Amino acid sequence: MALKHLGWRAGLFALSLANSEAIANVNHDNVPQYLHIQEVTLDKALQHVAERFAYAYVANPKLLSHSDTVSLNGNYGLHEALAYLLKATPLTYIINDQGIVIKAKPAVEATAIEEVRVKGIRGSLNLSRKGKRESKAISDVIAAQDIAAYPDRNLAESLQRISGMSITREAGEGRQIILRGLNPDFTLVTLNGMPVLANNDSPMDSRTQRDRDRSFDLNLFTSDLFNQIQVLKSYSPTLPSGGMAGVAALSTARPFATPGVHATFTQQVGANQYANGVSSRSSAVVSATKGNWGGLFSISYGARNSQEQGANTFRWRQIPPDGADISLLDDDIAAAWEAQTLWIPRGNRYSVWRSDMRRLGAGAALEYKDTHSHITLDWIYGKLASTRQENHLYPRGFNSTPIIEDKTLVTALEVNEQNELVFGKFENARVGTENRYQQVATRFEQWVVNSENALSNTWRGLGVFGVQQASYDMPTSIRAYMRGESDVTLDYTQDYYFADIRYADDLTQGGFWQMNELDAEQYGSSSHFVYGKYTLEYQPSSHSVWQMGMDRVHFESKTNYLDIQDMLKEEWKTTAVEVPLNASYGFSAHPKLSWLALRPRAVFEAFDVSTSAQALASSFEIDRQEDNTVKEIRTSAFVQHQWQSNRWTFLAGIRSEVDETHVQVVQDDIKRSYTMNNFIWLPHVAANLRLHESVYRLSVSQSVGYPQLDTLTSQVVYNPLTQMLYSPNENLSPFTAYNIDLSVERYLAGVNRVSTNVFAKLIDDIVVSQRAALNIDSLSAYEQFIIADIDPDTIRGKVTPQNAEEAFIYGIEGTLQWEMPVAEVLPLASPYHLGLVINASYTQGDVRYYNENTGKALERKALPYLSPWLANVTGYIEGYALSLRVSATYRDSYIARVDSNTLTDEDETGFEPSLYLDAVFAYQMDDHWEWRIEATNLTNEREIQYSNSNHRPYNTTVSGRNYTLSLSYRL
């Protein structure tokens, strides 16, 4: 196809990839295959043909239940074989993106029953099986029907059902994905062929607020906007770089996936065990095709109230009982406390986090398809807005213990074998509350064009061009604190991870409390992508394919943060200020205690304090301020050759990339900027062997991961306590991973299959903080400005991030899909099938951690986010109209981080194992209507975050069981 002279953007716009297999499959279908089918049922014969040509197979069992046996021997193309098998039946077939669909001929039954069966569990497993089998890479596929069959509220929860994949959770709902135990930053997410990024955060400090990272927070979208998810675990030079763990490739729905006119409308209502009100979600998908053109529009809107509640500490610390009267304690315990050998829990809070979430997603696709060209224009928009409220009650005295200096009497104390205070009684102790109000919103929008053009019989042009804009805004985040005095009892002996905390006074009375302080903060971040890729594919023969191309990425990330703390604290410290009655209310949402809570906005208004941190900056001292920008430009060229025979496929390729990174940080009203340049090579070789119903895959590759954005934008700081200078490193390189993957897959009859993956990664150039001697002459002008008033001889050194560590990670992943007709056990239950799907993995890997305060090396331990054991087990029974699915997801314990800010209290923090149980019951009333009852978190699982490697209590929460009822209509 001749191309006119176009600008590079217009050219890429018109030549992007929508479906790289659309034309190739036509040739594949016409290649004769030897078929030997002897006296079997029509159903089994059709399954055999579908398997032979690597297609999914979908049929209503009612149509095939009374058919005679058939035979077929010889060399046949796909269409020829299907026509032969169906010639004496009232049946016909269609082949679309969902596979081979068997249907009644219009003269016998006009209803398009294939639409019903493709939506089933078995149909979804067939499509996933087809995608995995046909892939040249080691990967896993989740089809649209599989996404719909689970009670997943967002994309993250859908992805947890892939072996080797785990997720982080917020209010019981999935948020980020972790592949093979590596940081979420190292799993690249692509949407319709281009890299994307969108962030939100956690309301909890213990889970890190205001995340600014390279991971895509997948709770932004509901699952029903997407058509397919493919997780590529082995790297290929044709993929964008940055997915050191792998690539999660998301695809939205397109009209030619289901030709004709189709519409689906769904209404869902639900409730949570703890949250007030009813959640709801409405969604619609409408698509139509006519001739070569197709259009699709989808929209989903939901409102959900969540409540996460629990008990937590500010970690544990060896501190003296300064200011407390401990004369009533045993001499040994009192002496140990004075000697600071006891571990004292700080904070001891009861907490409730509430969020009113509103999630909007919309998408549209315009598609053109003929024998030579396939062009799509995709648009997707998402918004997740929340109003968040937090309420905390805790003893808030000296060092966040119950002690009021020179006033508190300790009457009893118990210590366990680890020298931890697990029981204590305090008279005249400090009590405090924290009340927070936040408004947050994430917005995401992407436009992307994909096209495929047959330039000749041997040449094809494939291209992608897209733009993406995302933002996360927290315009309002305010806190109001109160204080009071009461007798307090702390008891960790009954439930170590959920302490029993009691107060002698009635905490719901306004006269008990006084105002203590106010805080305000403001945060905003944004990310912007412009992506272009063009690939030329040359196929000189049926055995050989060359791919060569270029891509270019423009990425920009901006962050602004302003924090003002302790407003009016000194004034209220010496003056008893009553709590405004119109700004307080009785709070009873926590299962253990009720207390008086504040409405922060009303409090700020009562004391004539603005809720805008920006407006307060001129009147109060700023505690922390950030303003920085990261711009990255990556230009890549790649080439890959594929050689294929009937059994073997060999791939070899290489990618070269030039990276240019520009960093700008505003500090002390001074703009500081620097530029980094890197050049990388990413080679790859792979081999696939197909023997009968088995596929063997081997892949050896090199991939990269980029330094964290916060590392690139760190400020220059001198700390007088450590006598250290802290600076960014302007010469950092990407992380490099050397990967080997081996996969064995066995495809059995029906949807049955078993597969095993073994992998290993050697990760080099890991960024850690190291200390070096201070060389005044090598310091930048700004570094010299920061230490201008410091005697250089007193500075102990300079701590900077360095590419200085390596890690080795290895593991095994397995998947089993098994199904049997129930009629084999109970003949009367002939329409039903019983099935089991198991995904499990075991991973190990460690790395040496460093103290970011001193730059000293610490011990080696497991990589952050790495859970050794992961498992998801799903059992189902499905018939013509009824289906039941029960799923259990297990995640082993893992380290979340080694935080230098808390090394005084802990050497790590992480999470204990968790087990989530979900269920779905569906009833298909007819070809159009379906009822579904879904239940998630049936165990009301505790999320237990621990402190220190001996797993002291840190933060324990529960988010409640969820129940939903939905009704769908399909046209």
Secondary structure, DSSP 8 states (H G I E B T S, - for coil): -------HHHHHHHS--S-TTTTHHHHHHHS-EEEEEEEEEHHHHHHHHHHHTT--EE--HHHHTT--EEEEEEEE-HHHHHHHHHTTSSEEEEEETTEEEEEE-TTT--S-THHHHHTSHHHHHHHHHHHHHH-SSSEEEEEHHHHHHS--SSHHHHHTTSTTEEEEEETTEEEEEEETT--GGGEEEEETTEE-------S-GGG-SS--SSS--GGGS-GGGEEEEEEE-S--TTS-S--SSEEEEEEE--GGGS-S-EEEEEEEEEEESSSSS-EEEEEEEEEEEETTEEEEEEEEEEEEEEEEEEEE-S-EE----TT-B-TTS-HHHHHHHHTT-SBEE---EEEEEEEEEEEEEEEEEEEEE-SSEEEEEEEEEEEEEEEEEEEEEE--SGGGSS--TTT-EEEEEEE-TTSBEEEEEEEEEEEEEEEEEEEEEEEEEEEEEEEEEE-SSSEEEEEEEEEEEEEEEEEEEEEEEEEEEEEEEEE-SS-TTS-EEEESS-TT-GGG-EEEEEEEEEEEEEEEEEEEEEEEEEEEETTEEEEEEEEEEEEEEEEEEEEEEEETHHHHHHS--B--GGGEEEE--SSS--EEEE-HHHHHHHTT--S-HHHHTTTS--SEEEEEEEEEEEEEEEEEEEEE-SSEEEEEEEEEEEEEEEEEEEETTEEEEEEEEEEEEEEEEEEEEEETTEEEEEEEEEEEE---HHHHT---EEETTTTEEE---TT---EEEEEEEEEEEEE-STT-EEEEEEEEEEEEEEEEEEEE---GGGS-HHHHHHTTTS-GGG--EEEEEEEEEEEEEEEEEEEEEEEEEGGGT-GGGTT-EEEEEEEEEEEEEEEEEE-TTT--EEEEEE-TT--SEEEEEEEEEE-SSEEEEEEEEEE--EEEE--GGGTTT-S-EEE--EEEEEEEEEEE-SSSEEEEEEEE-TT---EEEEETTTTEEEEEEE---EEEEEEEEE-
